[in-house]
Amino acid sequence: MRVGVSLGSVVSIVVVLFFLSATVKPFPQVVSIIMFLVCLAYFFVQKNKQDFKNITIDQNERIVYLSLMLMAFCTLPPLFIDNSFSYGLRELNIGAEYLLFAFIVLLLFKLKPTLNHRFVFYAIMLAGILNGCIAIMQLYIYPTGGRLDGYTGINEYGLICGVLCVFNAILFVFYDVNRYEKAMYILASCLSIFGLLGSALRGVMLAVLFALVVMFVVGVFLRRTNLKTFCISWCIAVLGIVCSVGIFYNTYSTTRIVDTQAEFQQMQNGKFNSSVGLRLQMYQEAWAMFKISPLFGMSAKTRLEKAQEIADIAKTTHILAAAKDGKPIYGKMHNDILNFMAKRGIIGLASLLFFYFALINMCYRNRNNIFGKLAFGLILVYIGSGFSGDPISGYAEFAFFMLAFIFIIVATYTRENQS
């Protein structure tokens, strides 16, 4: 029996559990710990067997592992400046999550479990339908009167629903199955967009649009035959999503989109107390932090002590308000790149870019199959979302990102063994 067969059964169950519970707090983190413990136990059981010793980790897989390790260790240097450890270890939480996933990646790439790819695809489909139903319930049956948050949080729920929309659209267009399954995938894509629209996350909406456009371009270049069929399928997917958006007309999410223009006008008049205005102040402050400490970035304690200097360089008042209570400033910058630059400096920025390079490299290796397209779609949504948020620094968002990516890549091992 192949090393990964029995583990594959366990992982298949975890995959279904993960996608169906992804928008329930704190299930993504719980599933991460379960995966680590299962893989670790299986590793110790199998490590002395000859067929297990013959399994190797290739260079692309090592790069992913190393990128996560680098991201984890980049959280340490700022804590050695200004005696930042005196305020506790809270800032190590996200570094610990990066480290956890580095070990999960290493174990799964070594164990190479046999995972039925249909478990992954059906779980994605069911998750899209389920979260769409949750959005409809929270909007129409038990209205909350505000932005939808599923059972987790506004940012997490909206981002995950956006990813599920892109996933199901990709499966509808690129996955070669019968028309009934295709109908379920387009239904799941249209329903999952409800959750994103209900959360009113404007940045994620743009990220989903960005991902769909890029995937269309990629599909045109990779599709050597049946280009007409591909374009028709893509038009159907986009039309379905647009119709879903139309259903949400005049809800809170659409009003918030219209308010964007008013927020820009307020900024022109010198008022920065809107959502867009506060983000702009955070971006200016993040750049100021990077200019003050370009190599390692700043810890929460250092940001508190240098709040006035940061405000003077950035010409903002946001950080001064955050420093009034005299507690370390832990807030994020609502931009992944600026967040890494401000908190971890050049080294942190290099680790983030290396991380994305490692993942895109894995996608390129699988560019001719559905798994590579799914993984690339996931990366596109997170890169796009990272311009107005910081999903790579969010506990639930990053856990979802890594688990979804890992499960998609692990599913390729089954195809490789069958070919």
C-alpha positions in Angstrom: 0.0 0.0 0.0 1.3 3.5 -0.9 2.4 5.6 2.1 -0.3 8.2 1.7 -3.4 6.2 1.1 -4.8 5.9 4.6 -3.7 9.5 5.4 -5.5 10.6 2.3 -8.8 9.3 3.7 -8.3 11.4 6.8 -7.3 14.5 4.8 -10.3 14.1 2.6 -12.6 14.3 5.6 -10.6 17.3 6.9 -11.0 19.0 3.5 -14.8 18.8 3.6 -14.8 19.9 7.3 -12.5 22.8 6.4 -14.4 24.3 3.5 -17.9 23.9 5.1 -16.8 25.5 8.4 -14.4 28.2 7.0 -16.7 31.1 7.8 -17.3 29.9 11.4 -14.9 31.3 13.9 -12.3 30.0 14.7 -12.5 26.8 12.6 -9.8 27.6 10.1 -7.2 27.8 12.9 -8.7 24.6 14.6 -8.4 22.7 11.3 -4.8 23.9 11.0 -3.9 22.4 14.3 -5.8 19.2 13.5 -3.9 18.9 10.2 -0.5 19.4 12.0 -1.2 16.8 14.7 -2.5 14.2 12.2 0.5 14.7 9.8 2.9 14.6 12.7 1.5 11.4 14.1 1.5 9.8 10.7 5.1 10.9 10.1 6.3 9.2 13.2 4.4 6.0 12.3 5.8 5.9 8.8 9.3 7.3 9.1 11.2 4.0 9.4 9.5 2.3 6.5 11.4 1.9 3.3 8.7 3.1 0.9 8.3 6.3 3.0 12.1 7.0 2.9 11.9 6.8 -0.9 9.5 9.8 -1.1 11.4 13.0 -1.8 10.5 16.7 -1.5 11.3 18.6 -4.8 12.9 22.0 -5.1 9.6 23.9 -5.7 8.1 22.4 -2.5 11.2 23.3 -0.5 10.9 26.9 -1.7 7.4 27.1 -0.3 8.5 25.7 3.1 11.5 28.1 3.2 9.4 31.1 2.3 7.1 30.4 5.3 10.0 29.9 7.6 11.5 33.3 6.5 8.2 35.0 7.1 8.0 33.5 10.6 11.5 34.6 11.6 11.1 38.1 10.2 8.7 38.8 13.1 11.6 38.4 15.6 14.1 41.2 14.9 11.8 44.2 15.7 11.1 42.7 19.1 14.8 42.9 20.1 14.7 46.7 19.6 13.6 49.0 22.4 13.1 46.1 24.8 9.8 45.2 23.0 9.6 41.8 24.6 8.7 43.6 27.9 5.2 44.0 26.6 4.7 40.3 26.1 4.7 38.0 23.1 1.5 39.0 21.3 3.4 40.1 18.2 4.7 36.5 17.9 1.2 35.2 17.3 1.2 35.7 13.5 4.8 34.5 13.3 3.8 31.3 15.1 1.0 30.8 12.6 3.5 31.1 9.7 5.8 28.6 11.5 2.9 26.2 12.0 2.1 26.2 8.3 5.7 25.8 7.4 5.7 22.5 9.3 2.3 21.5 7.8 3.6 22.1 4.3 6.8 20.2 5.0 4.9 17.2 6.5 2.3 17.1 3.7 4.9 17.5 0.9 6.9 14.6 2.5 3.9 12.4 3.2 2.2 13.1 -0.2 -1.2 11.7 0.8 -3.6 10.4 -1.9 -6.4 12.8 -1.8 -9.5 12.4 -4.1 -9.6 15.7 -6.0 -13.4 15.4 -6.2 -13.6 15.9 -2.4 -11.9 19.2 -2.8 -14.1 20.3 -5.7 -17.4 19.2 -4.2 -16.4 20.8 -0.9 -15.7 24.1 -2.7 -19.1 23.9 -4.4 -21.0 23.1 -1.2 -19.2 25.8 0.7 -20.2 28.4 -2.0 -23.9 27.3 -1.8 -23.8 27.2 2.0 -22.3 30.7 2.5 -24.7 32.1 -0.1 -27.6 30.7 1.9 -26.1 32.2 5.1 -25.9 35.6 3.4 -29.5 35.4 2.2 -30.6 34.3 5.7 -28.8 37.2 7.4 -30.0 39.7 4.8 -33.7 38.7 4.3 -34.8 36.2 6.9 -33.0 37.3 10.0 -31.8 40.8 9.0 -28.9 42.2 11.0 -29.4 45.8 9.7 -25.8 46.2 8.7 -22.9 44.5 7.0 -22.9 40.7 6.9 -20.3 38.7 8.9 -21.4 35.1 8.6 -20.4 33.5 11.8 -16.8 34.9 11.9 -16.2 38.6 11.0 -16.9 41.0 8.2 -13.4 40.9 6.7 -13.0 37.1 7.0 -16.5 36.3 5.7 -16.4 38.7 2.7 -12.9 37.5 1.7 -13.7 33.8 1.9 -16.9 34.3 0.0 -15.0 36.2 -2.7 -12.5 33.3 -3.0 -15.3 30.8 -3.2 -16.9 32.8 -6.0 -13.7 32.7 -8.0 -13.1 29.0 -7.2 -16.5 28.0 -8.5 -16.3 30.2 -11.6 -12.9 28.6 -12.4 -14.4 25.1 -11.9 -17.4 26.0 -14.1 -15.2 27.3 -17.0 -12.1 25.0 -16.8 -13.2 21.8 -15.2 -14.4 19.2 -17.8 -17.5 17.6 -16.2 -21.2 17.0 -17.2 -23.6 19.9 -17.5 -25.3 19.1 -14.2 -22.1 19.5 -12.2 -21.3 22.7 -14.2 -24.7 24.1 -13.3 -24.0 23.4 -9.6 -20.6 25.2 -9.9 -22.2 28.3 -11.5 -24.9 28.3 -8.9 -22.3 28.1 -6.1 -20.4 31.0 -7.7 -23.5 33.2 -7.9 -24.6 32.4 -4.4 -21.2 32.9 -2.8 -21.0 36.4 -4.3 -23.9 37.3 -2.0 -21.7 36.9 1.0 -19.1 39.3 -0.5 -21.6 41.9 -1.5 -23.3 41.7 1.9 -20.0 42.3 3.7 -19.5 45.4 1.6 -15.8 44.9 1.3 -15.0 47.2 -1.6 -11.3 46.2 -1.9 -12.2 42.5 -2.1 -14.9 43.2 -4.7 -12.2 44.8 -6.9 -9.9 41.8 -6.1 -12.5 39.4 -7.3 -12.9 41.4 -10.5 -9.2 41.5 -10.9 -8.9 37.7 -10.5 -11.7 37.0 -13.0 -10.1 39.3 -15.6 -6.6 37.8 -15.2 -8.0 34.2 -15.2 -9.8 35.0 -18.5 -6.6 36.3 -20.1 -4.7 33.2 -18.8 -7.4 30.9 -20.1 -7.3 32.5 -23.6 -3.5 32.0 -23.8 -3.6 28.4 -22.4 -6.7 27.2 -24.3 -5.3 25.9 -27.5 -8.6 24.4 -28.7 -12.3 25.2 -28.3 -11.6 28.9 -27.6 -15.2 29.7 -28.6 -16.6 27.3 -26.1 -14.3 28.7 -23.4 -15.4 32.3 -24.1 -19.1 31.3 -24.0 -18.6 29.6 -20.7 -16.7 32.6 -19.3 -19.5 34.9 -20.4 -22.1 32.7 -18.8 -20.1 32.8 -15.5 -19.7 36.6 -15.6 -23.4 37.1 -16.5 -24.5 34.9 -13.6 -22.3 36.9 -11.2 -23.6 40.2 -12.6 -27.2 39.1 -12.2 -26.4 38.1 -8.5 -25.0 41.6 -8.0 -28.2 43.1 -9.5 -30.3 41.2 -6.8 -28.4 43.1 -4.1 -29.2 46.5 -5.6 -30.2 49.1 -3.0 -28.8 47.1 -0.1 -26.2 48.4 2.3 -23.3 47.1 0.2 -24.3 49.1 -2.9 -24.9 52.2 -0.8 -21.4 51.9 0.6 -19.9 51.7 -2.9 -21.8 54.9 -3.9 -20.5 56.5 -0.7 -16.9 56.0 -2.0 -17.2 59.1 -4.2 -18.4 61.2 -1.2 -15.4 60.0 0.8 -13.0 61.2 -1.8 -14.7 64.5 -1.8 -14.3 64.8 2.0 -10.6 64.0 1.6 -10.3 66.9 -0.9 -11.8 69.1 1.7 -9.3 68.0 4.3 -11.5 65.6 6.2 -10.0 62.1 6.7 -12.4 60.6 9.1 -14.0 58.3 6.5 -12.9 54.7 5.8 -10.9 55.7 2.7 -9.4 58.7 4.5 -8.3 56.7 7.5 -6.6 54.2 5.2 -4.7 56.9 3.4 -3.5 58.2 6.8 -2.4 54.6 7.7 -0.5 54.3 4.4 1.3 57.6 5.1 2.2 56.5 8.6 3.4 53.1 7.4 5.7 54.7 4.9 7.0 57.0 7.7 7.7 54.0 9.9 9.6 52.4 7.1 11.7 55.6 6.6 12.6 55.7 10.3 13.4 51.9 10.6 13.9 50.6 7.0 15.8 47.4 7.8 13.8 45.6 10.5 10.6 47.7 10.9 9.0 48.7 14.1 7.4 46.7 17.0 4.2 47.9 18.7 6.2 49.4 21.5 8.5 51.3 19.2 5.5 52.7 17.3 4.2 54.0 20.6 7.4 55.6 21.6 8.0 57.2 18.1 4.3 58.1 17.5 5.1 61.9 17.4 8.0 61.4 15.0 5.9 59.2 12.8 3.0 61.8 12.8 5.4 64.6 12.0 6.9 62.8 9.0 3.5 61.5 7.7 1.7 64.7 8.6 -1.2 62.8 10.1 -3.0 62.5 13.5 -4.3 59.0 13.3 -1.3 57.4 15.2 -1.4 60.1 17.9 -5.0 59.2 18.7 -4.0 55.5 18.9 -1.1 56.4 21.2 -3.2 58.4 23.7 -3.8 55.5 26.1 -0.1 54.8 26.3 -0.5 51.2 25.2 1.6 49.5 22.4 0.1 50.2 18.9 -0.8 46.8 17.5 -3.1 48.0 14.6 -2.5 46.9 11.0 -2.0 49.2 8.0 -4.8 47.8 5.7 -2.2 47.1 3.0 -0.1 43.9 3.0 3.0 45.4 1.5 3.0 48.5 3.7 2.2 46.4 6.7 5.2 44.2 6.2 7.4 47.2 5.4 6.3 49.1 8.5 6.5 46.2 10.9 9.4 44.1 9.4 11.3 46.4 7.1 13.1 45.4 3.9 13.6 41.9 5.3 9.9 41.5 5.8 9.0 42.9 2.4 11.5 40.5 0.8 9.9 37.6 2.7 6.4 38.5 1.5 7.6 38.8 -2.1 9.5 35.5 -1.9 6.4 33.8 -0.4 4.2 34.9 -3.3 7.0 33.9 -5.8 7.1 30.4 -4.2 3.3 29.9 -4.5 3.1 31.3 -8.0 6.0 29.0 -9.0 3.9 26.0 -7.8 1.0 27.2 -9.8 3.2 27.5 -12.9 4.3 23.9 -12.5 0.6 22.9 -12.6 -0.5 25.5 -15.2 -1.9 22.9 -17.5 -4.4 21.4 -15.0 -7.3 22.6 -13.0 -5.4 22.6 -9.7 -2.9 25.2 -10.9 -5.7 27.5 -12.1 -7.5 27.2 -8.8 -4.4 27.9 -6.8 -3.6 30.9 -9.0 -7.1 32.3 -8.7 -6.7 32.1 -4.9 -3.4 34.0 -5.0 -4.9 36.7 -7.3 -7.7 37.4 -4.9 -5.3 37.7 -1.9 -2.9 39.9 -3.8 -5.8 42.1 -4.9 -7.2 42.2 -1.4 -3.8 43.0 0.0 -3.9 46.5 -1.6 -6.8 47.6 0.7 -6.4 45.1 3.5 -3.9 42.8 5.1 -5.2 39.2 4.7 -1.7 37.7 5.0 -1.5 39.2 8.5 -5.0 38.0 9.5 -5.2 34.8 11.5 -8.4 33.4 10.0 -7.7 34.8 6.5 -4.2 33.4 6.3 -5.2 30.1 7.7 -7.9 29.8 5.0 -5.4 30.9 2.4 -2.8 28.3 3.3 -5.2 25.4 3.9 -7.0 26.0 0.6 -3.7 26.2 -1.3 -2.2 23.1 0.4 -5.3 21.0 -0.2 -5.4 22.0 -3.9 -1.7 21.2 -4.4 -2.0 17.9 -2.4 -4.8 16.9 -4.8 -2.3 17.0 -7.7 -0.4 14.1 -6.2 -3.3 11.8 -6.9 -3.4 12.8 -10.6 0.4 12.4 -10.8 0.2 8.9 -9.4 -2.7 7.9 -11.8 -0.9 9.2 -14.9 
